[in-house]
Amino acid sequence: MIIPIRCWSCGKPIAQLHKKFKEMVESGKPHKEALDELGIERYCCRVQFMGHTETLPLVNKFKKF
């Protein structure tokens, strides 16, 4: 799944923040602090980041026709 350009509920642009969020979490910052620092306050936008899973590496393992 690729992070959506805009939040599905409120329409706020969020895709540009995904890379920064991922870097912050990988460096050891808690999810809540990273989201607060990026200015993501609405729960609908937070769900987009918290529920996102990287499936591209898994999909790339399958044979392409």
N, CA, C and O atoms as a DFTB+ gen file, in Angstrom:
260 C
 N C O
     1  1       0.839      -1.177       0.000
     2  2       0.000       0.000       0.000
     3  2       0.880       1.235       0.000
     4  3       1.887       1.289       0.707
     5  1       0.509       2.203      -0.776
     6  2       1.216       3.471      -0.835
     7  2       0.402       4.486      -0.044
     8  3      -0.827       4.507      -0.121
     9  1       1.092       5.319       0.710
    10  2       0.399       6.327       1.520
    11  2      -0.416       7.234       0.589
    12  3       0.096       7.658      -0.447
    13  1      -1.659       7.535       0.932
    14  2      -2.475       8.384       0.053
    15  2      -1.972       9.832       0.041
    16  3      -1.366      10.293       1.008
    17  1      -2.224      10.531      -1.046
    18  2      -1.813      11.929      -1.166
    19  2      -2.543      12.776      -0.127
    20  3      -1.937      13.614       0.541
    21  1      -3.836      12.552       0.002
    22  2      -4.661      13.282       0.968
    23  2      -5.341      12.305       1.915
    24  3      -5.559      11.140       1.583
    25  1      -5.669      12.803       3.090
    26  2      -6.423      11.999       4.051
    27  2      -7.784      11.685       3.454
    28  3      -8.426      12.556       2.867
    29  1      -8.218      10.461       3.602
    30  2      -9.494      10.055       3.004
    31  2     -10.687      10.720       3.674
    32  3     -11.723      10.902       3.034
    33  1     -10.571      11.083       4.928
    34  2     -11.707      11.663       5.643
    35  2     -11.793      13.173       5.509
    36  3     -12.839      13.707       5.139
    37  1     -10.696      13.866       5.810
    38  2     -10.758      15.330       5.864
    39  2     -10.154      16.013       4.641
    40  3     -10.431      17.188       4.403
    41  1      -9.341      15.312       3.866
    42  2      -8.771      15.887       2.656
    43  2      -7.470      16.644       2.852
    44  3      -6.986      17.272       1.911
    45  1      -6.894      16.605       4.034
    46  2      -5.633      17.304       4.292
    47  2      -4.493      16.586       3.562
    48  3      -4.404      15.360       3.626
    49  1      -3.612      17.333       2.863
    50  2      -2.459      16.696       2.206
    51  2      -1.493      16.120       3.245
    52  3      -1.043      16.837       4.139
    53  1      -1.174      14.824       3.127
    54  2      -0.316      14.175       4.129
    55  2       0.849      13.409       3.526
    56  3       1.754      13.015       4.261
    57  1       0.866      13.185       2.232
    58  2       1.888      12.336       1.620
    59  2       3.293      12.892       1.786
    60  3       4.243      12.121       1.916
    61  1       3.449      14.209       1.786
    62  2       4.776      14.805       1.885
    63  2       5.392      14.601       3.264
    64  3       6.602      14.762       3.422
    65  1       4.597      14.255       4.255
    66  2       5.084      14.066       5.616
    67  2       5.492      12.626       5.913
    68  3       6.107      12.362       6.946
    69  1       5.163      11.702       5.030
    70  2       5.408      10.279       5.294
    71  2       6.895       9.962       5.424
    72  3       7.293       9.221       6.323
    73  1       7.715      10.514       4.541
    74  2       9.152      10.226       4.578
    75  2       9.769      10.721       5.887
    76  3      10.567      10.015       6.504
    77  1       9.399      11.940       6.314
    78  2       9.912      12.485       7.572
    79  2       9.455      11.642       8.759
    80  3      10.230      11.380       9.678
    81  1       8.188      11.219       8.732
    82  2       7.646      10.388       9.810
    83  2       8.403       9.074       9.910
    84  3       8.758       8.634      11.003
    85  1       8.647       8.453       8.767
    86  2       9.347       7.170       8.741
    87  2      10.771       7.311       9.286
    88  3      11.236       6.456      10.041
    89  1      11.455       8.377       8.907
    90  2      12.814       8.621       9.400
    91  2      12.826       8.847      10.911
    92  3      13.712       8.354      11.609
    93  1      11.847       9.588      11.413
    94  2      11.779       9.876      12.848
    95  2      11.544       8.598      13.655
    96  3      12.170       8.391      14.694
    97  1      10.654       7.759      13.179
    98  2      10.331       6.520      13.887
    99  2      11.522       5.555      13.837
   100  3      11.822       4.894      14.831
   101  1      12.192       5.470      12.703
   102  2      13.350       4.583      12.589
   103  2      14.513       5.045      13.456
   104  3      15.344       4.234      13.866
   105  1      14.575       6.351      13.739
   106  2      15.646       6.859      14.605
   107  2      15.341       6.651      16.086
   108  3      16.183       6.937      16.937
   109  1      14.149       6.158      16.399
   110  2      13.827       5.813      17.781
   111  2      12.808       6.707      18.453
   112  3      12.510       6.516      19.632
   113  1      12.267       7.672      17.741
   114  2      11.266       8.561      18.329
   115  2       9.919       7.839      18.392
   116  3       9.540       7.166      17.433
   117  1       9.185       7.968      19.509
   118  2       7.855       7.340      19.593
   119  2       6.901       7.906      18.537
   120  3       7.030       9.058      18.124
   121  1       5.963       7.095      18.117
   122  2       5.014       7.483      17.070
   123  2       4.252       8.752      17.455
   124  3       4.086       9.653      16.632
   125  1       3.795       8.821      18.690
   126  2       3.008       9.975      19.127
   127  2       3.803      11.269      19.009
   128  3       3.289      12.273      18.517
   129  1       5.045      11.250      19.455
   130  2       5.875      12.454      19.394
   131  2       6.170      12.853      17.952
   132  3       6.185      14.040      17.625
   133  1       6.403      11.872      17.095
   134  2       6.683      12.164      15.686
   135  2       5.467      12.804      15.024
   136  3       5.608      13.783      14.292
   137  1       4.286      12.269      15.271
   138  2       3.074      12.835      14.687
   139  2       2.803      14.227      15.224
   140  3       2.403      15.113      14.467
   141  1       3.012      14.436      16.514
   142  2       2.806      15.760      17.099
   143  2       3.780      16.772      16.516
   144  3       3.394      17.904      16.224
   145  1       5.031      16.381      16.344
   146  2       6.049      17.280      15.813
   147  2       5.771      17.658      14.361
   148  3       6.067      18.777      13.942
   149  1       5.209      16.736      13.599
   150  2       4.877      17.012      12.199
   151  2       3.588      17.813      12.053
   152  3       3.264      18.264      10.955
   153  1       2.856      17.993      13.135
   154  2       1.627      18.780      13.092
   155  2       0.405      18.002      12.659
   156  3      -0.575      18.593      12.207
   157  1       0.444      16.699      12.788
   158  2      -0.699      15.860      12.426
   159  2      -1.535      15.667      13.687
   160  3      -1.197      14.858      14.552
   161  1      -2.629      16.418      13.780
   162  2      -3.438      16.437      14.997
   163  2      -4.727      15.642      14.887
   164  3      -5.183      15.057      15.869
   165  1      -5.314      15.617      13.705
   166  2      -6.603      14.929      13.547
   167  2      -6.415      13.417      13.587
   168  3      -5.453      12.884      13.034
   169  1      -7.340      12.738      14.245
   170  2      -7.215      11.285      14.378
   171  2      -7.345      10.585      13.031
   172  3      -6.765       9.517      12.832
   173  1      -8.100      11.174      12.101
   174  2      -8.247      10.524      10.792
   175  2      -6.929      10.526      10.030
   176  3      -6.626       9.567       9.319
   177  1      -6.140      11.591      10.166
   178  2      -4.829      11.656       9.509
   179  2      -3.833      10.745      10.220
   180  3      -2.999      10.114       9.572
   181  1      -3.913      10.674      11.538
   182  2      -3.016       9.809      12.305
   183  2      -3.214       8.346      11.936
   184  3      -2.257       7.573      11.887
   185  1      -4.453       7.974      11.679
   186  2      -4.762       6.588      11.306
   187  2      -4.058       6.222      10.000
   188  3      -3.604       5.089       9.841
   189  1      -3.964       7.167       9.067
   190  2      -3.296       6.895       7.796
   191  2      -1.837       6.509       8.015
   192  3      -1.314       5.636       7.322
   193  1      -1.178       7.154       8.976
   194  2       0.228       6.859       9.247
   195  2       0.392       5.611      10.106
   196  3       1.290       4.806       9.861
   197  1      -0.458       5.444      11.103
   198  2      -0.322       4.316      12.016
   199  2      -0.739       2.997      11.360
   200  3      -0.198       1.943      11.693
   201  1      -1.684       3.050      10.444
   202  2      -2.182       1.834       9.813
   203  2      -1.461       1.454       8.533
   204  3      -1.775       0.430       7.927
   205  1      -0.506       2.258       8.117
   206  2       0.205       2.012       6.859
   207  2       1.205       0.868       7.023
   208  3       1.947       0.824       8.003
   209  1       1.221      -0.049       6.066
   210  2       2.204      -1.129       6.052
   211  2       2.880      -1.153       4.685
   212  3       2.242      -0.921       3.658
   213  1       4.165      -1.435       4.690
   214  2       4.928      -1.516       3.445
   215  2       4.711      -2.898       2.827
   216  3       5.194      -3.894       3.366
   217  1       4.003      -2.969       1.721
   218  2       3.740      -4.242       1.056
   219  2       4.536      -4.399      -0.238
   220  3       4.547      -5.482      -0.824
   221  1       5.190      -3.356      -0.683
   222  2       5.925      -3.416      -1.943
   223  2       7.021      -4.483      -1.946
   224  3       7.140      -5.204      -2.937
   225  1       7.831      -4.621      -0.883
   226  2       8.834      -5.698      -0.903
   227  2       8.216      -7.094      -1.010
   228  3       8.795      -7.975      -1.646
   229  1       7.068      -7.304      -0.407
   230  2       6.385      -8.593      -0.483
   231  2       5.857      -8.849      -1.893
   232  3       5.991      -9.955      -2.418
   233  1       5.266      -7.842      -2.496
   234  2       4.684      -7.989      -3.830
   235  2       5.774      -8.220      -4.881
   236  3       5.557      -8.938      -5.857
   237  1       6.926      -7.619      -4.681
   238  2       8.017      -7.772      -5.652
   239  2       8.566      -9.194      -5.722
   240  3       9.246      -9.533      -6.691
   241  1       8.297     -10.023      -4.742
   242  2       8.776     -11.404      -4.735
   243  2       8.032     -12.287      -5.728
   244  3       8.556     -13.322      -6.142
   245  1       6.824     -11.899      -6.117
   246  2       6.011     -12.723      -6.994
   247  2       6.422     -12.555      -8.448
   248  3       6.937     -11.511      -8.852
   249  1       6.184     -13.605      -9.225
   250  2       6.547     -13.612     -10.636
   251  2       5.652     -12.635     -11.413
   252  3       4.445     -12.548     -11.188
   253  1       6.284     -11.917     -12.320
   254  2       5.554     -10.979     -13.159
   255  2       5.317     -11.604     -14.522
   256  3       6.192     -12.291     -15.047
   257  1       4.165     -11.379     -15.092
   258  2       3.828     -11.944     -16.395
   259  2       4.035     -10.949     -17.475
   260  3       3.801     -11.251     -18.646
